[in-house]
Amino acid sequence: MKRKDIKKIVLAYSGGLDTSVILRWLVETYQCPVVAYVADLGQGEELDSLDEKAEASGAESLYVVDLKEDFVKNFVFPMFRANAIYEGTYLLGTSIARPCIAQAQMKIAEKEKADAVSHGATGKGNDQVRFELTYYAINPEIKIIAPWRTWAFKSRSELIAYAKDHGIPITSTAEKPYSMDRNLLHLSFEGGTLEDPWVEPPSDMFILTVDPRKAPDKAEEIVLTFEAGDPVAINGEQMTPANLLGHLNTLAGRHGVGRVDMVENRYVGMKSRGVYETPGGTIIHVARRAMESITLDREITRLKDEWVPRYAALVYNGYWFSPERQMIQAAIDTAASVVSGEVRLRIYKGNVTVTGRRSDNSLYDERFATFEQDEVYSQSDAEGFIRLNALRLRIGSLMNKTK
């Protein structure tokens, strides 16, 4: 790609160290207008004064797009309906945000008649794949600039020095270089001191959750209401998707729920250590499984569980807009149509415990499940059931004895 061929660039901008330096670098390198675009996914105070930062870094203009409701309703909730969890631990807070951000970025590129888009993902990480697969899925002809794969900088320490030399306002320091990514679903930390998997995360690093050991000594109970697989109310109070998740974040955060420290396998092949805070999402995940336990048929549940690793990998690896993810989603959403009802949960010192569940669509029938006398189930039928299922085991045992 020749630099003179680029006429206008839309940069996915956060105001952090990487994208602040990238913004100035793009202006200097390509000598063309650069539009800074910020996706508001619930970062809160991180969005303050971004207009001054973008202007100081050389942006022609700045878009701050409120995507909170879109993010939770059209990305987080569909993913949660699939019970997606990566490598048994990670609730995919960063992964699911990327297609949402990139989709809106492409809309701005079209509006601005920009012929190129850019992002701050490194050449070692997963985000470069997530962003670029989305770009290409929307516009196969778009030009993509990934500075971390082409420029001369080799470390964030060099970026800090560059920012100081060019008067770019930043908050990162050489003493505290780990990066953070925040949205309504989670807050992630990586890099810096966290690169040693034996080193415990600094106690003052966490923002969304209190130390479970310092959480209140009194448990808190809530009732979460589901309709067609999605949470819609807390203690009977109806809320929009973004407001509901935000409320759960506050509630779960004060009880220390949702901290994860893991070493995961990146799509590009290396292992990476990440520390995550996902307070509200943890509650929803636990509650949904409880709601499904009484509303979903056994074989549908087993089929869904088989899909979880595949679906989670599709999200983690950036294939949100792939036909295979959409196909699986259609089946999952069909199953979710009956996942409605209420789940009662107790939240205490980092733990979420289900204490009750009820639904008009419940398949649980006390007449069949009871240990007391019943008139709907003949226990003697179990003998033939067991003998038929044991047939292949008995044949195998008999064959072994004749050898």
C-alpha positions in Angstrom: 0.0 0.0 0.0 1.5 3.3 -1.1 1.2 6.1 1.4 0.3 8.7 -1.3 -2.7 6.6 -2.2 -4.4 7.1 1.2 -6.7 10.1 1.1 -8.5 10.0 4.5 -8.2 7.7 7.5 -10.7 6.9 10.3 -8.9 5.7 13.4 -10.4 3.7 16.2 -9.3 6.0 19.0 -9.4 5.7 22.8 -7.2 8.5 24.0 -4.8 6.1 25.6 -1.1 5.8 24.9 -1.2 3.7 21.8 -3.9 5.4 19.8 -2.7 8.9 20.9 0.7 8.2 19.4 -0.8 6.4 16.4 -3.0 9.5 15.6 0.0 11.8 15.4 2.1 9.2 13.5 -0.7 8.7 10.9 -0.9 12.4 10.3 2.9 12.7 9.9 3.3 9.6 7.8 0.4 9.8 5.4 0.0 13.6 5.2 -3.8 13.3 5.0 -6.8 14.0 7.3 -7.3 11.6 10.2 -10.7 11.3 11.8 -10.6 10.1 15.4 -13.5 7.8 16.3 -14.4 6.8 19.9 -16.9 4.1 20.7 -18.6 4.8 24.0 -19.1 1.3 25.5 -19.3 2.5 29.0 -15.8 3.6 29.8 -17.1 6.5 31.9 -14.6 9.1 32.9 -12.1 7.7 30.4 -14.0 9.7 27.8 -13.4 13.0 29.5 -11.4 15.7 27.6 -10.9 13.4 24.6 -11.7 16.3 22.2 -8.7 18.2 23.5 -6.5 15.1 23.4 -7.5 14.3 19.8 -6.9 17.9 18.7 -3.5 18.0 20.4 -2.6 14.8 18.6 -3.6 16.1 15.2 -7.1 14.8 14.5 -9.2 16.6 11.9 -12.3 15.8 13.8 -13.6 13.6 16.6 -16.7 11.3 16.7 -17.8 10.0 20.1 -20.5 7.4 19.3 -22.7 6.1 22.1 -22.9 2.4 21.5 -23.8 1.2 25.0 -27.3 -0.1 24.3 -26.3 -1.5 20.9 -23.3 -3.2 22.5 -25.2 -5.0 25.2 -28.4 -5.8 23.2 -26.9 -6.9 19.9 -23.5 -8.3 20.9 -23.3 -9.2 24.6 -26.8 -10.7 25.1 -26.7 -12.9 22.0 -23.3 -14.1 23.1 -24.6 -14.8 26.6 -27.6 -16.7 25.1 -24.9 -19.1 23.8 -23.3 -19.4 27.3 -20.0 -18.6 25.6 -17.0 -18.8 27.8 -13.5 -19.1 26.4 -11.2 -21.9 27.8 -13.6 -22.4 30.7 -12.8 -19.1 32.3 -13.0 -15.9 30.1 -16.4 -14.2 29.5 -15.0 -12.5 26.3 -15.4 -8.9 27.4 -12.8 -7.5 25.0 -13.5 -10.0 22.2 -17.1 -9.1 21.9 -16.5 -5.4 21.9 -14.3 -5.4 18.8 -16.9 -6.2 16.2 -19.3 -3.6 17.7 -16.5 -1.0 17.6 -15.4 -1.9 14.1 -18.9 -2.0 12.6 -19.6 1.6 13.8 -16.2 2.7 12.6 -17.0 1.5 9.1 -20.2 3.5 9.1 -18.2 6.6 9.9 -15.7 5.8 7.2 -18.5 5.6 4.7 -20.0 8.9 5.9 -16.6 10.6 5.8 -15.8 9.0 2.4 -12.6 7.7 3.9 -10.7 5.1 2.0 -8.7 3.7 5.0 -9.3 2.7 8.6 -6.8 2.2 11.3 -6.6 0.6 14.8 -4.2 0.4 17.7 -3.9 -3.4 18.0 -0.5 -4.9 18.1 0.9 -7.5 15.7 1.1 -10.0 18.5 -2.5 -9.8 19.7 -6.0 -11.0 18.9 -7.6 -7.5 18.4 -5.9 -7.0 15.0 -7.8 -10.0 13.7 -11.1 -9.1 15.3 -11.0 -5.5 13.9 -9.8 -6.5 10.4 -12.1 -9.5 9.9 -15.0 -7.1 10.6 -13.7 -4.4 8.3 -13.4 -6.9 5.4 -16.8 -8.5 6.1 -18.4 -5.0 5.7 -16.2 -3.6 2.9 -13.9 -6.0 1.1 -12.1 -3.1 -0.6 -11.3 -1.1 2.5 -7.6 -0.2 3.1 -6.3 -1.1 6.5 -3.4 0.6 8.4 -2.1 -1.3 11.4 0.8 0.8 12.7 2.1 -1.7 15.2 2.9 -4.0 12.2 4.8 -1.4 10.2 6.3 1.4 12.3 9.7 1.5 14.0 8.5 1.5 17.6 9.2 -1.8 19.5 7.7 -1.1 22.9 5.3 1.0 24.9 8.2 2.6 26.7 9.3 4.0 23.3 5.7 5.3 22.8 5.8 7.1 26.1 9.0 8.8 25.1 7.6 9.8 21.7 4.5 11.2 23.3 6.5 13.4 25.7 8.7 14.6 22.8 5.6 15.6 20.8 3.5 17.1 23.6 0.9 14.4 23.4 -1.1 14.2 26.7 -1.1 10.6 28.1 -1.6 8.9 31.5 0.6 5.8 31.1 4.0 5.8 32.7 7.0 3.6 32.5 6.4 2.6 36.1 2.8 1.5 35.4 2.8 0.4 31.8 0.1 -2.3 31.8 -2.7 -1.6 29.5 -6.4 -1.5 30.3 -9.5 -2.0 28.2 -12.9 -1.1 29.7 -16.5 -1.4 28.6 -19.9 -2.2 30.2 -19.1 -5.9 30.3 -15.6 -5.9 31.8 -12.3 -4.3 32.5 -9.1 -6.1 31.3 -5.5 -5.7 32.3 -2.4 -7.0 30.5 1.2 -6.3 29.9 3.8 -4.8 32.2 4.3 -6.6 35.5 1.4 -8.9 34.6 3.6 -10.6 31.9 5.1 -12.8 34.7 2.3 -15.3 35.4 3.8 -15.9 38.9 3.4 -12.2 39.9 0.2 -11.5 41.8 -1.8 -8.6 40.3 -1.3 -5.3 42.3 -4.1 -4.9 44.9 -4.6 -1.3 43.8 -5.1 -2.3 40.1 -8.7 -3.4 40.3 -11.4 -0.8 39.7 -14.8 -2.5 39.2 -14.5 -4.9 42.1 -13.5 -4.8 45.8 -11.2 -7.4 47.3 -13.6 -10.3 48.1 -12.0 -10.5 51.6 -13.0 -6.9 52.2 -16.5 -7.2 50.8 -19.5 -6.8 53.1 -20.1 -9.5 55.7 -23.8 -9.5 54.9 -25.0 -11.4 51.8 -27.3 -9.7 49.3 -30.1 -11.5 47.4 -31.6 -10.5 44.1 -34.1 -11.9 41.6 -33.2 -11.7 38.0 -36.0 -12.0 35.4 -35.4 -13.5 32.0 -37.5 -13.2 28.8 -36.5 -15.4 25.8 -33.0 -15.9 27.1 -32.2 -12.3 28.1 -32.3 -10.6 31.5 -34.9 -7.9 31.6 -35.5 -7.0 35.2 -33.8 -6.9 38.6 -36.1 -7.4 41.6 -39.0 -6.8 39.4 -37.7 -3.5 38.0 -37.6 -3.5 34.2 -34.4 -2.0 32.7 -32.8 -1.5 29.3 -30.0 -3.9 28.5 -27.2 -1.4 29.2 -28.8 -0.1 32.4 -29.4 -3.6 33.7 -25.8 -4.6 33.1 -24.5 -1.4 34.6 -26.6 -1.9 37.7 -25.4 -5.5 38.1 -21.8 -4.3 37.7 -22.3 -2.0 40.7 -24.1 -4.6 42.8 -21.6 -7.4 42.1 -18.6 -5.2 42.2 -19.2 -4.2 45.8 -19.3 -7.9 46.7 -16.0 -8.7 44.9 -17.7 -10.9 42.2 -16.1 -11.4 38.7 -12.3 -11.4 39.1 -10.4 -13.7 36.8 -6.7 -14.2 36.4 -5.8 -16.6 33.5 -3.2 -17.6 30.9 -5.0 -18.0 27.6 -4.1 -19.1 24.2 -4.2 -16.3 21.6 -5.3 -16.9 18.1 -1.9 -16.1 16.7 -0.4 -19.0 18.6 1.2 -17.6 21.8 0.0 -17.7 25.4 -0.9 -14.5 27.2 -1.8 -13.6 30.7 -4.9 -11.5 31.3 -6.6 -10.3 34.4 -10.3 -9.4 34.1 -13.1 -7.9 36.1 -16.5 -9.0 34.9 -18.9 -8.5 37.8 -22.4 -8.1 36.2 -21.6 -10.6 33.4 -20.7 -13.2 36.0 -24.1 -12.9 37.6 -25.9 -13.1 34.3 -23.9 -16.2 33.2 -24.7 -18.1 36.4 -28.4 -17.1 36.4 -28.9 -18.1 32.7 -27.6 -21.6 33.3 -30.0 -21.9 36.2 -32.9 -20.7 34.1 -32.0 -23.1 31.3 -31.8 -26.0 33.7 -35.6 -26.0 34.1 -36.7 -24.7 30.7 -34.5 -26.5 28.2 -34.9 -30.1 27.0 -32.0 -32.3 28.0 -30.8 -33.0 24.5 -30.9 -29.3 23.5 -28.9 -28.5 26.6 -26.3 -31.1 25.7 -26.1 -29.9 22.1 -25.7 -26.3 23.3 -22.9 -27.4 25.6 -21.1 -29.0 22.7 -21.3 -25.7 20.8 -19.9 -23.6 23.6 -16.2 -24.1 22.9 -16.8 -23.5 19.1 -18.9 -20.5 19.6 -16.6 -19.0 22.2 -13.6 -19.5 19.8 -15.5 -17.8 17.0 -16.0 -14.7 19.2 -12.5 -14.8 20.6 -10.9 -15.2 17.1 -12.9 -12.4 15.5 -15.5 -14.3 13.5 -18.6 -12.5 14.8 -19.8 -11.7 11.3 -19.0 -15.2 9.9 -21.8 -17.4 8.4 -21.0 -20.2 10.9 -21.5 -17.9 13.9 -24.8 -16.6 12.5 -26.0 -20.2 11.8 -25.2 -21.3 15.3 -26.8 -18.2 16.7 -30.0 -18.9 14.9 -30.3 -22.3 16.5 -29.4 -20.9 19.9 -32.0 -18.2 19.7 -34.7 -20.7 18.7 -33.9 -22.6 21.9 -33.8 -19.4 24.0 -37.4 -18.7 23.2 -38.5 -20.7 26.2 -35.8 -19.5 28.6 -38.1 -17.2 30.6 -38.7 -16.9 34.3 -37.0 -15.8 37.5 -33.8 -16.8 39.2 -33.0 -15.9 42.8 -29.3 -15.4 43.7 -27.3 -14.8 46.8 -24.1 -12.7 46.3 -21.5 -12.9 49.0 -17.7 -12.3 49.1 -16.9 -13.1 45.5 -19.5 -15.8 45.1 -22.8 -16.1 43.3 -25.1 -18.8 44.5 -28.4 -19.8 42.9 -31.1 -20.2 45.6 -34.2 -20.6 43.5 -35.6 -20.7 40.0 -39.1 -20.7 38.5 -40.7 -20.5 35.1 -44.0 -20.9 33.4 -42.1 -22.9 30.8 -40.5 -25.2 33.4 -40.0 -28.9 32.4 -39.4 -29.8 36.0 -42.4 -31.8 37.4 -42.5 -32.6 41.1 -44.8 -35.6 40.3 -42.0 -37.3 38.4 -39.0 -36.0 40.5 -40.4 -36.8 44.0 -38.9 -39.4 46.3 -42.3 -39.8 47.9 -45.0 -42.1 46.5 -46.2 -41.1 43.0 -48.7 -42.4 40.4 -47.0 -41.2 37.2 -43.8 -43.3 37.1 -43.4 -47.0 37.5 -40.0 -47.7 39.0 -40.1 -51.3 37.7 -39.8 -49.9 34.2 -36.2 -48.9 35.1 -35.1 -52.6 35.0 -35.7 -53.0 31.3 -34.2 -49.6 30.6 -31.0 -50.6 32.4 -30.8 -54.0 30.8 -31.1 -52.6 27.3 -28.4 -49.9 28.0 -26.2 -52.5 29.5 -26.4 -54.9 26.6 -23.2 -53.8 24.8 -21.3 -53.9 28.1 -22.5 -57.4 28.9 -21.6 -58.6 25.4 -18.2 -57.1 25.7 -17.6 -58.7 29.1 -18.8 -62.1 27.7 -16.4 -61.8 24.7 -13.5 -61.0 27.0 -14.2 -64.1 29.1 -14.1 -66.4 26.1 -10.7 -65.3 24.9 
